[in-house]
Structure formats: structure tokens, C-alpha cells
Amino acid sequence: MSKSKPKDPCKPAACKIQTCLREHNYDEVKCYDVIDDMRQCCLKWHKVSLCCSGIQLDRDYKAEKESILQEREATSKGNAP
């Protein structure tokens, strides 16, 4: 009998990121809420989760999202005829 590998506690959050990116044409900013959920998981489980290798634990994705979206909105209004 083989031993089963322990489940990665952050894998469901990583899968949600992939789904979100696909649904939003790989616009990372539109998935910052989901990425921040992953960051929260990684804050707790980064020592055992392989999925956490690319997540910046000290980054505030939700705050960045608001700032970037406001910037995009201002830019699009400035470029309108």
C-alpha cells in the first residue's frame, strides 16, 4: 500500500486564481482579491504549501487593485474624444 501525499492546504486558492485569470483574459489586477485570499492562506501555510512559492506575503493586493483601477479609469477618461 502506498502512502498518500498530504493535501496542499492552499491548492484550492491557487486553482481559484487560475480560474479567475482565465475568466478575465489574464488581467491580474482583476484577480487581486482572489490573489489576496491566496496570500492569506500562504501567511498561515507557507512552510508546507508548495503553491505559495510565488506569492509575496508582504504585498497588499487589495489596496493595489483599487489604486490601479482608479488609474486606469482616469487614463481612459483622459483618452476619450
C-alpha positions in Angstrom: 0.0 0.0 0.0 1.4 3.4 -0.9 1.3 6.4 1.4 -0.8 9.2 0.0 0.7 12.7 -0.1 -0.8 15.2 2.3 -3.0 17.7 0.5 -1.7 21.2 -0.1 -3.8 23.5 2.1 -3.5 26.4 -0.4 -4.2 24.4 -3.6 -7.9 25.4 -3.8 -6.9 29.0 -3.6 -4.3 28.5 -6.3 -7.0 26.9 -8.5 -9.3 29.9 -8.0 -6.5 32.2 -9.2 -6.2 30.2 -12.4 -9.9 30.3 -13.0 -10.1 34.0 -12.3 -7.3 34.7 -14.7 -8.9 32.7 -17.4 -12.2 34.4 -16.9 -10.6 37.9 -17.0 -8.4 37.4 -20.0 -5.3 37.1 -17.7 -5.7 40.6 -16.3 -4.0 40.0 -13.0 -5.4 43.2 -11.4 -9.0 42.0 -11.8 -8.0 38.9 -9.8 -6.2 40.7 -6.9 -9.0 39.9 -4.5 -8.5 36.2 -5.2 -4.7 36.5 -5.1 -5.0 38.2 -1.7 -7.1 35.3 -0.5 -4.2 33.1 -1.6 -1.8 35.4 0.2 -3.9 35.0 3.4 -3.7 31.2 3.1 0.1 31.4 2.5 0.6 33.6 5.5 -0.7 30.6 7.5 0.7 27.7 5.5 3.7 28.9 3.5 6.0 26.5 5.3 4.1 23.4 4.0 2.4 24.7 0.8 4.2 24.3 -2.5 1.6 26.6 -4.1 2.9 29.6 -2.1 6.3 29.8 -3.8 5.3 32.8 -6.0 3.1 34.7 -3.6 4.6 37.9 -2.0 3.4 37.6 1.6 4.1 41.3 2.4 2.1 42.7 -0.6 -1.3 44.3 -0.1 -3.1 43.2 -3.4 -6.5 44.6 -2.5 -5.1 48.1 -1.9 -3.1 47.9 -5.1 -6.2 46.9 -7.0 -8.1 50.0 -6.0 -5.2 52.3 -6.9 -4.6 50.6 -10.3 -8.3 50.6 -11.2 -8.6 54.3 -10.4 -5.5 55.0 -12.5 -7.0 53.0 -15.4 -10.3 54.9 -15.1 -8.6 58.3 -15.1 -6.5 57.3 -18.1 -9.5 56.1 -20.1 -11.4 59.3 -19.4 -8.3 61.3 -20.4 -8.1 59.5 -23.7 -11.8 59.7 -24.6 -12.7 62.0 -27.5 
